[in-house]
Amino acid sequence: MEWAPTHLPIYVEAHYALALTQIQRKNYEEAKTLLKKVLELNPDYPQAGTKLAWLEASF
């Protein structure tokens, strides 16, 4: 099966959820990497830019 555009929102949501989990586990570098991937895939994703800016400023 070829990659379909309909899968992209699910893929982005999964990366965002993983990033939030990594923040809870205090694994900030991994969270930054995941949030950067979210923004690469969807630059308008709600709160991803804010969370990434907070992480980069704080940790």
N, C-alpha and C positions, 0 to 999 in steps of 0.2 A: 504494500500500500504506500502510495506517495504521501509526502507531508502535505496536509491540507491546511489552508489558512484558518479554518475553524478550530484547529487544535491550538493555535497560538495563545488565545486568552487563557486556556487551561494551563498551558506551559508557563506563562507569565505569572499566573496566580500561584502556582506551585512554588516557583522560585521566591515569590514574596512571602509566602507562608513559611518556607524554610528559613528565610532571612529573619523573620520574627522569632522563630524558634531559637536560632543561633544567638540572637540578642538576649533572650531569656537565659540561655546557658552561658552567657558572658563570653561567647566566642565571636568577638567583634570583627576580627579580620575576615572570617568566613562570611559574616553578615554583610560586610561591605562588598565583598566579591559578588554575592548573590544579588544585592541591590543594584550594583552596577550592571549586572546582566539583565535585570528587570528593566532598567532605564534604557539599555541598548535595544531591547526588544520592543518596548513601548515607552517612549519618552514622556507620555502624558499620564502614566500610571499614578493614580491618587496616592499621595503620601510617601511614595518611594524616594523622591528627591529630598523631601524634608527629613526623612529618617536617615538617608545617606549623609546629608549635610550635618545632622546632629552627631552621627557616629564619627565623622571625620573631624569635627570640632572637639569632640569630647575624648576620643580614644586614639 
